Amino acid sequence: MVLAVVAVLVAVFFAATGRGGELSREHVDYAPLELGSASASDIAMVRPPTAMWGYNVDVTDEALDQIARAVRDRDLTIAYLQQQLAAREMTSATTAPSPVAAATLPEPQARPGPADEGPDQEPGW
């Protein structure tokens, strides 16, 4: 009996120190989640697989990470486009024609009216 207890303790010691062999690696049992550039409908349609209690944590975390990356990328694109628009508005405001430039345009010629026409002239309609 003592010999069996000692053998169990030695086996536990070797297993605890890592010399008793390794455990096998866990294999993923779900298809990889491919959202790509996620749209609102893609995110609404995501249904992570369920586990014994609730959702599969690994799949749910992966889906939330991909959604967060897609939203972050979209936010960066929106911020970049807003900066570009603000820069264009600033340059167009500085290159707008000034009122002085508009005043230098030649004035249109006045059309002759009925008072300008003599009795010999036909009306200039």
FENWO-V123419 format. One record per backbone hydrogen bond with DSSP energy under -1.0 kcal/mol. CO is the residue of the C=O (numbers start at 1). NH is the residue of the N-H. E is the energy in kcal/mol with one decimal. If there is no record, write none. Layout:
((CO,NH,E) (CO,NH,E))
This chain:
((1,5,-2.0) (2,6,-2.4) (3,7,-2.1) (4,8,-2.1) (5,9,-2.4) (6,10,-2.5) (7,11,-2.2) (8,12,-2.5) (9,13,-2.4) (10,14,-2.5) (11,15,-2.3) (12,16,-2.7) (13,17,-1.9) (14,19,-2.0) (36,38,-1.2) (39,43,-2.1) (40,44,-2.1) (41,45,-1.6) (49,56,-2.7) (54,51,-2.9) (56,60,-2.4) (57,61,-2.7) (58,62,-2.2) (59,63,-2.5) (60,64,-2.5) (61,65,-2.3) (62,66,-2.3) (63,67,-2.3) (64,68,-2.4) (65,69,-2.3) (66,70,-2.2) (67,71,-2.5) (68,72,-2.5) (69,73,-2.7) (70,74,-2.2) (71,75,-2.5) (72,76,-2.4) (73,77,-2.1) (74,78,-2.4) (75,79,-2.5) (76,80,-2.4) (77,81,-2.5) (78,82,-2.3) (79,83,-2.0) (80,84,-2.3) (81,85,-2.4) (82,86,-2.3) (83,87,-2.3) (84,88,-2.2) (85,89,-2.4) (86,90,-2.0) (87,91,-2.2) (88,92,-2.5) (89,93,-1.8) (90,94,-1.5) (91,95,-1.1) (98,102,-1.4) (99,103,-1.4))
